[in-house]
Structures are given as structure tokens and as C-alpha cells.
Amino acid sequence: MFLHPPKSKPIAALLDQCRKAFWLVAAGTFLAELISLAPILYTLNMYDRVLTSRSEVTLISLTGVVLAMYAFWGMVEWLRGRLLIRISMRIDWELATKLFDASFRRHVTRREINVHQVLGDLVQLRQFMTGTPMLALMSAPFAVLFIVICALFHPYLAMFCLAATLVLLFTTYLTSKATTSVLAEANVQQGRANKLAAASLQQSEATLGLGMRDALRARWYRAHQQFLGQQAQASEAQGILGGFSGFLSRALQSLATALGVFLAINGLITGGMVMAATFLITKTLTPLQLVMGAWKDITAARQAYARLDALLEEDVLPETQVTLPAPSGKLVVEGMTVVPPGAEATVLQNIQFSLEPGDALAIVGPSASGKSSLVRMLVGLWKPSQGHVRLDGAELYDWARAAIPVGQHVGYLSQDIGFFEGTVAENIARMGAPESDQVIHAAKLAGVHEAILSFPQGYETQLGELGHMLTGGQRQRIALARAMYGSPRYLVLDEPNSALDEAAERALVAVLQAYRAAGNTIIFTTHRPMLISAATKLMVLAAGRQAAYGPIKDVLATIAPQPVQAEGG
Ligand SMILES: Nc1ncnc2c1ncn2[C@@H]1O[C@H](COP(=O)(O)OP(=O)(O)OP(=O)(O)O)[C@@H](O)[C@H]1O
């Protein structure tokens, strides 16, 4: 199977696709900036022409023209706003689902992803791309035009404008230097603190039952304080520079007026030009001041961009988009060696076996021998470091990573059981639209139908509310029903009997025997011998190696103690 090479800078590629819309926004900004000269020209003409000529006709016609310009300006701003909303929707539309999937894939392999942060990053990026800071950045180049117009009034005005721009740029640079790395560190600390708080809540029973709350709160608060400290440091640095820039913007405005009046006193420019030049200087400096004010958001957006880009860049997807037909259940594992994602040590070595439809394989072995790791390989969660795992000829890992509904053909029960917000029926139906017959059939197979009927609203009971009231055995059986929903041809169960009593275990043996006899392929791990009688084949794992494998009787014969020979017999 061919894989997509990682797309370099995937978000940049998306923004590139939005280039046309951004150009239109830039054109709108250009028009808006041009029209914004209207009040300046209007003031200039009012003071220098109308006041001196006392012409009411000029007064009325100029006012009419400027009002029409304002109406046009309003329309341009409205259109630009609409375009920005569309770009924002497009960014979300293109990225949100990709990021959701990529977060899933990273979590399943490395378990170090904070989905709150990913979605928060997307909001941050979207708001920046379509918000005030971006518009300010687009407006900034017009400073050149305004400086040129100032030069037409008098070169001193242009020089003043240029100097003021440079001072503001330098202040922006200082702000960035003082805050960027501190804000990045604050962000990392915030993520750490949030993760700690979420983990403590998830383990609330153990936290309270073992009296760990104070210790955990102290740990969380340390991380939280570090984050607050970093943020306060950044805010202080920004505050000092912000205060300075506030002083600067007011001072520059008054200095501009002073310079204008000085030039007017000396007869170098007119009174109207003083007003117009003050406007122009303000217009030149405003976008820069906006950028400075939004520096924290700009830094946050840059960091969000880098994080999202890295997440998408490492998310390599299979190229094929062909839907996997329902497999017959033929599994081939060839020379498979496994190093868990992010780890260095090999946990499984040279695993080799094959199963035909109608086979049931029991995997046994001591704790940490690699049973769960093998199961993860057999449902395509991890990628083999060497070798292959093929279901009906298709590489399982690639199929499972693609947006192809391989899952509907596979039943999987993991050791960690969790349910989702929704009814019992929806959870059994894997959160799709529940097919009543199939839900009940699966629940009966898993031996949990009667228990579900005793719930307050039967199959319609919200599992979210009920989750903590379920017994371990009920949880395991509902999860088993979910695994068997839709009668998948390939069923992989990691210790399906760990929470079952003897009677339930016996019933499970009968169910698995019937399921296998119907031509399905089953793989399960177990620590308890009773379930082995449901299998046709047995694999013994020891320290990550396949110590024995074959038809159940043969393997049991090789590991059973040899009869002691009678002396002299
Ligand atoms: N994500 C991981 N990263 C690194 N090592 C891992 C990872 N998952 C499992 N291991 C290691 O792989 C080895 C096998 O673990 P595994 O959970 O597969 O054993 P097991 O036979 O299922 O154990 P048990 O019967 O206790 O569930 C262990 O040494 C474990 O520490």
C-alpha cells in the first residue's frame, strides 16, 4: 500500500487555497484605505476652499460626494466582513475534522495529545486569520501611500511620519522579544496544569478514596502557578511597552500637530493641510498600534499554527480511498516485530501465524508477555516495526488509519472499557443510528439483554448518567455487545472474561463456540483456562515471543507435564 508522503506545511497549503479570497479582502482593504482619504480631502477642501471662497454650492456638492463615498465605504466593509466570515468557515471546515482525526490517531499511538488545546488552537488561528490583527497587518503597507501624500504637503511631515513608524516598529520588536518565549512557556505550563486537573477528575474515586486530593491539588496548583507567573511576566513586559506605546501614540499625534502648525506659521503649508496631515499621520500609525496591542494574540496564533501544522504533518494517511469489502476473516501475520509507538524496546518478536474463517485463537501467557500489544496489532492500532498483519490480504494498520469503515467489519473489546454520551442502544450500535434487531441480538449474545431491560429506560437509558452505576461485569458485557454489533466476521477480545463470574464465563464460552462455528474468526486473550475451550488454536506468549502455537490439543500436549514413568517399567 502506498502512503501519502507527509504534506509539508499542510495549513500553509490550505491558506494557499484561500489565496483568492484573501486577495479579495486585500483589494477591499485597499479600497477602504483609499476611501478613508475622503474625510481628509473633505476637511482640506472645507478649510482651504469653502471657508475662503464662501461658496455654498461647493459646500453642498462636496458634502454630497463625501456622503456617497461613506456609503460606498460601508458597502466595501460589509463585503470584506462577509468574505472574512467565509474564509473563517472554510478554515474550520477544512481543518476541524482533519485535526479531530489526527488527534485520534496520535492519541492511539502516543497518547500525548490534548484535544482541548487542539480545538482551542484552531479557534485562535481562525480568529487571527479573520480578525482585527490580520486586517491591521493588511492595512500596514498603506503607510507608504500616506507618507507619500504627507511628502506632497511638505517633506518634513513625511520625515516625521517615517521616523514615528520606525519608532513604533522598534517598540513592536521589543515587545515581541520580551514576550514571545515567555508566552510560549506559559502555554506549555497551562497545558500541563489542565492535563493534571483532568486526570485527577477522571480518577476521582481513587483520588478521594486514597486521600490523594491534597497532594494532587498541590501538584496541579504548582503547574498552574508557574503558568500564571509566566503569563504575568509576559503581561508586565507587554504592559510597560504598552504604556510606552500609549504615551508614544498620544505624543506623536500632538507632535504632528505641532509640526504642522509650525510649518503653517512659517507659511509653508495651509491650515487645512495641518488638519489633513494630522489625520494622515494618525492613519499611518493606527495599524501599527493595533498590531502592538494585539501582540499577545499574534504570538498565540503563531504558536497555534506551529502546533497544528506539526500535528497534521506527521499524520500520514494511506492513499487508497477504496472501501474495504466485508472481509471473510482470513488473517495472516508474517514475521511481525513490534516496538510500541514512542518506545525503544521491542515487545513482540517474530510473531507468525494464520487463521481461517471459523478459527478461534486463544492467546495466553504471563503478565507483560505481550498479549495486549499483540491484540493492538491485530486490530490495526499500532504499526508493525517489521512484518505484516493482513486481513483478507489488506494491511490492517493502513486500512484502520484511513477514513474507511474497516471498523464496521471488526469487533474489538479492549481491556479499558469506556462509553460515550448517548443511550445504551447507541453505545452498543457504536454511536451510529441503532438497528434495534441488531442491538438486541448483540446484547443477547453478550448475555446482557436482561440486565439492560432492568435499567430505568431499558435500551433508551442514557449511559452517561448510568455509567458509574454499572457493575464491572455489566460494563464488560455491554462492551462485548458493542464488539459483536453487526456480527463482524473478525472479532478480537482482550480478556473478555476478566470481570465475569463462572456462570457468565460458561455462557461466553458457548456464545464464542457458536460464533466461531458460524464461520467467523475470533481472537481472544485470557488468564483463565475455562475460556480456552472456546478456541480451536492456542498461542502461548512468553517475554514477547511465540513460545508455542498450533491446534489446541497439540499445544496443550506439548506444555502438559509428561506422565512419570514407573520405575523399571
Ligand atoms: N505503549 C507502550 N509503550 C511502551 N511499552 C509498552 C507499551 N504498551 C505495553 N508496553 C510494554 O509491552 C510489554 C507487554 O505489555 P502488554 O500489555 O502487551 O502485556 P500483557 O501480556 O497484555 O499483560 P497483562 O496480562 O498484564 O495485561 C510490557 O513490558 C509493557 O511494559
The ligand as a Gaussian input file, in Angstrom:
#p B3LYP/6-31G(d) Opt

LIG

0 1
 N        2.606000       1.928000      24.871000
 C        3.652000       1.229000      25.326000
 N        4.872000       1.770000      25.316000
 C        5.931000       1.078000      25.767000
 N        5.880000      -0.166000      26.241000
 C        4.676000      -0.746000      26.277000
 C        3.507000      -0.088000      25.825000
 N        2.457000      -0.921000      25.989000
 C        2.962000      -2.051000      26.507000
 N        4.285000      -1.942000      26.688000
 C        5.187000      -2.951000      27.245000
 O        4.999000      -4.127000      26.492000
 C        5.105000      -5.256000      27.334000
 C        3.868000      -6.134000      27.106000
 O        2.730000      -5.431000      27.610000
 P        1.265000      -5.982000      27.343000
 O        0.316000      -5.018000      27.939000
 O        1.141000      -6.296000      25.909000
 O        1.297000      -7.320000      28.192000
 P        0.105000      -8.290000      28.568000
 O        0.618000      -9.671000      28.319000
 O       -1.149000      -7.904000      27.908000
 O       -0.003000      -8.017000      30.131000
 P       -1.313000      -8.227000      31.063000
 O       -1.630000      -9.684000      31.022000
 O       -0.806000      -7.792000      32.408000
 O       -2.368000      -7.360000      30.507000
 C        5.233000      -4.742000      28.761000
 O        6.578000      -4.808000      29.142000
 C        4.794000      -3.309000      28.663000
 O        5.506000      -2.515000      29.577000

